[in-house]
Amino acid sequence: MILFIDTAVRPNSRTRKIAQHLIDHIKGNDEVVTFKPNKDNMPELNYETLSMRGAACDKQDFSDPYFDLAKQFKSADTIVIAAPFWDLSFPASLKQYIENVTVSNLTFKYDETGHPVGLCNGKKLYYVCTAGGPVMFPEFGFGWVEGMAKGMFGIPEAVNITVEFMDVEGADEDAILAKCYEDIDKM
C-alpha cells in the first residue's frame, strides 16, 4: 500500500501535481490511500491525549481509534508526502500528523540502550516539495522528515524531490514542472 500524505491546501497545488505524477509512476498494482491532515481529522496533542496515549503505550493496547493513523502509517509499504515549502519549513499539519503517528511500541520502540528502533513496514519514503524561491535550510524540511523516517520509524530510504525557484520573476512554471516529471520518469 502507498500512503499519500497530502499537506498541500491549494486546489491546484504544484506540490500535489508532482506527488500525483510520482504516485502514478511508482504505484504499479499497489493500492493508494490518501490522507489530508487537518485540524478536523487529527486530535490535538494536549495533556489529555498524551495521558491516554502514554497509558495505552504502556499496556500496548492500541484499540482506541486515536491509533488508527499510526496503524495506517505503520502498515504502508511506501509513503509519499506532499509538503509545500512555507516560511522555511513544511505546513504545520505535517508536524501534527507526525506527532500523531509517533507512538511508542507501535511505530517505534526503545532498545536496551534507550535508542529508538523503527517498527514500520515502509521501505521507502518520498518527500515532494515545491518552493517559490530557494530552500535555504533543507534540514527544516526534508532533513527533519528523513531523520524521523530513518531514525524513529525504521524506513531505510528517503527520497527528496524538491523543485525550487518556481515564483521568481521570469520563471517558466510549465517548463519547470515538465523537467521535474521527466526526472521522475527516469527514476
QUIMO-V926463 format. One record per residue. N is the residue number from 1. RES is the residue in three letters. PHI is phi in radians with two decimals (* if undefined). Layout:
# QUIMO-V926463
N;RES;PHI / N;RES;PHI
This chain:
# QUIMO-V926463
1;MET;* / 2;ILE;-1.75 / 3;LEU;-1.76 / 4;PHE;-1.80 / 5;ILE;-1.72 / 6;ASP;-1.84 / 7;THR;-1.73 / 8;ALA;-1.29 / 9;VAL;-1.89 / 10;ARG;-1.31 / 11;PRO;-0.99 / 12;ASN;-1.89 / 13;SER;-1.00 / 14;ARG;-1.19 / 15;THR;-1.07 / 16;ARG;-1.11 / 17;LYS;-1.05 / 18;ILE;-1.14 / 19;ALA;-1.06 / 20;GLN;-1.14 / 21;HIS;-1.08 / 22;LEU;-1.05 / 23;ILE;-1.04 / 24;ASP;-1.03 / 25;HIS;-1.30 / 26;ILE;-1.77 / 27;LYS;-1.21 / 28;GLY;0.93 / 29;ASN;-1.73 / 30;ASP;-1.20 / 31;GLU;-1.26 / 32;VAL;-1.98 / 33;VAL;-1.98 / 34;THR;-1.85 / 35;PHE;-2.26 / 36;LYS;-1.91 / 37;PRO;-1.11 / 38;ASN;-2.73 / 39;LYS;-1.13 / 40;ASP;-1.53 / 41;ASN;-2.10 / 42;MET;-2.38 / 43;PRO;-1.23 / 44;GLU;-1.30 / 45;LEU;-1.43 / 46;ASN;-2.34 / 47;TYR;-0.99 / 48;GLU;-1.14 / 49;THR;-1.18 / 50;LEU;-1.15 / 51;SER;-1.13 / 52;MET;-1.07 / 53;ARG;-1.10 / 54;GLY;-1.06 / 55;ALA;-1.12 / 56;ALA;-1.16 / 57;CYS;-1.10 / 58;ASP;-1.06 / 59;LYS;-1.48 / 60;GLN;0.96 / 61;ASP;-1.95 / 62;PHE;-1.88 / 63;SER;-1.39 / 64;ASP;-1.12 / 65;PRO;-0.97 / 66;TYR;-0.90 / 67;PHE;-1.51 / 68;ASP;-1.05 / 69;LEU;-1.09 / 70;ALA;-1.15 / 71;LYS;-1.13 / 72;GLN;-1.09 / 73;PHE;-1.07 / 74;LYS;-1.05 / 75;SER;-1.41 / 76;ALA;-1.16 / 77;ASP;-1.42 / 78;THR;-2.37 / 79;ILE;-2.15 / 80;VAL;-2.08 / 81;ILE;-1.97 / 82;ALA;-1.79 / 83;ALA;-2.43 / 84;PRO;-1.08 / 85;PHE;-1.54 / 86;TRP;-2.15 / 87;ASP;0.83 / 88;LEU;1.20 / 89;SER;-2.86 / 90;PHE;-1.84 / 91;PRO;-1.05 / 92;ALA;-1.03 / 93;SER;-1.08 / 94;LEU;-1.21 / 95;LYS;-1.07 / 96;GLN;-1.10 / 97;TYR;-1.06 / 98;ILE;-1.11 / 99;GLU;-1.05 / 100;ASN;-1.28 / 101;VAL;-1.68 / 102;THR;-1.51 / 103;VAL;-2.17 / 104;SER;-1.03 / 105;ASN;1.24 / 106;LEU;-2.16 / 107;THR;-1.77 / 108;PHE;-2.78 / 109;LYS;-2.49 / 110;TYR;-1.76 / 111;ASP;-1.45 / 112;GLU;-1.12 / 113;THR;-1.66 / 114;GLY;1.57 / 115;HIS;-1.63 / 116;PRO;-1.23 / 117;VAL;-2.21 / 118;GLY;-1.22 / 119;LEU;-2.06 / 120;CYS;-1.45 / 121;ASN;-1.41 / 122;GLY;-1.00 / 123;LYS;-1.82 / 124;LYS;-2.62 / 125;LEU;-2.16 / 126;TYR;-1.90 / 127;TYR;-1.98 / 128;VAL;-1.84 / 129;CYS;-2.44 / 130;THR;-2.15 / 131;ALA;-2.47 / 132;GLY;-1.19 / 133;GLY;-2.18 / 134;PRO;-1.44 / 135;VAL;-1.58 / 136;MET;-1.31 / 137;PHE;-2.29 / 138;PRO;-1.09 / 139;GLU;-1.17 / 140;PHE;-1.50 / 141;GLY;-2.16 / 142;PHE;-1.02 / 143;GLY;-1.00 / 144;TRP;-1.19 / 145;VAL;-1.13 / 146;GLU;-1.07 / 147;GLY;-1.06 / 148;MET;-1.15 / 149;ALA;-1.04 / 150;LYS;-1.40 / 151;GLY;-1.43 / 152;MET;-1.84 / 153;PHE;-1.70 / 154;GLY;1.36 / 155;ILE;-1.51 / 156;PRO;-1.24 / 157;GLU;-2.25 / 158;ALA;-2.20 / 159;VAL;-2.01 / 160;ASN;-1.76 / 161;ILE;-2.08 / 162;THR;-2.07 / 163;VAL;-2.04 / 164;GLU;-1.91 / 165;PHE;1.07 / 166;MET;-1.32 / 167;ASP;-1.94 / 168;VAL;-1.26 / 169;GLU;-0.99 / 170;GLY;1.56 / 171;ALA;-1.18 / 172;ASP;-1.76 / 173;GLU;-0.99 / 174;ASP;-1.09 / 175;ALA;-1.18 / 176;ILE;-1.11 / 177;LEU;-1.14 / 178;ALA;-1.06 / 179;LYS;-1.14 / 180;CYS;-1.09 / 181;TYR;-1.05 / 182;GLU;-1.08 / 183;ASP;-1.10 / 184;ILE;-1.09 / 185;ASP;-1.12 / 186;LYS;-1.51 / 187;MET;-1.17
